[in-house]
């Protein structure tokens, strides 16, 4: 088989466009209800329309966007039902990651988790919900990536990315998350003690509490961004 450098370049550009747009969606730079043309998105990314078109179709299949004939692209609202299902998956996978980290110690991962927890406290003291959400995301990424199971980490991170979008969308409307840092502390304590069952239970309780708040907020009329 003869390699086709042009085909590889097109694939690489399409992947780059996909990743860049997905980051914008997850970080709410492209918020629910936002509308744009492929040309506008291509200009923002400094790319031609072809890789952006490929990325848009891929993101549409994942439920982030819809292509509207003659009207361009619309970022879809965050669906509470779909997010509830995502959290069920995330709780199971992160619980498994926490249990594994308790029995397969990773000092670098737990140090990163502890640092993120301290950053959460500092962000709350400063009244910065966005920095708090970013630090919270770092805690969970360190947990997932440090668990030592690459396949589990990949699947959990996909669900965590979707959850992060919902956290950012609802952060300003939810009660002040004062208990999150303490919940993270309980997870770290169980991991440090080598208590797999305790780590799983602490993680599950933390995510369950947070997901309940987020899902309740997503059902508020104010959160129905973009409509249907």
Secondary structure, 3 states (H helix, E strand, C coil): CCCCHHHHHHHHHHHHHHHHHHHHHHCCCCCCCCEECHHHHHHHHCCCHHHHHHHHHHHHHCCCEEEECCCEEEECCCCHHHHHHHHHHHHHHHHHHHHHHHHCCCHHHHHHHHHHHHHHHHHHHCCCHHHHHHHHHHHHHHHHHCCCCHHHHHHHHHHHHHHHHHHHHHCCCCCCCCHHHHHHHHHHHHHHCCCHHHHHHHHHHHHHHHHHHHHHHHCCHHHCCCCC
